[in-house]
Amino acid sequence: MGPIQALRSCISKSFRWKGRASRSEFWWFTAIYYGGLAALVVLYIATAQGLGDGEGGPLVAYFVVMFFPFLSAFVRRLHDKGLTAWLLLLGFVPFGQLALLILAVLRGDEGPNGYGDDPLGRPAPEGLTYGRSRVPLVRDKD
């Protein structure tokens, strides 16, 4: 998925908290999100307005408009790994943001998981397995 497709996908799924997002969709949108924030900050500094004199309207508007698509993309990225969105609360804990970064980098589950079909269209692994591992589940014969 390219940057334009990722932007369209994340904007159109702004309030969709279910489903899965591929790594490319998430990282392209993240680059666009933070790139836009950085560009607006540089623009304010270059025009010598600064950010402290109450003239940050476009910056605040950009943040407000793009925050929910970013949050939704992050939730769907965690779902791709088979994890719950409640893990976003790690961002408020020391070193929790590093843990979230690592989770966002990891490869998603192959095939469908509890949150939907694989965004890359990969088939489910053969047999019963736990997540992406090839270790079969052991079931008691009670």
Secondary structure, 3 states (H helix, E strand, C coil): CCHHHHHHHHHHCCCCCCCCCCHHHHHHHHHHHHHHHHHHHHHHHHCCCCCCCCCCHHHHHHHHHHHHHHHHHHHHHHHHCCCCHHHHHHHHCCCHHHHHHHHHHCCCCCCCECCECCCCCCCCCCCCECCCCCCECCCCCC
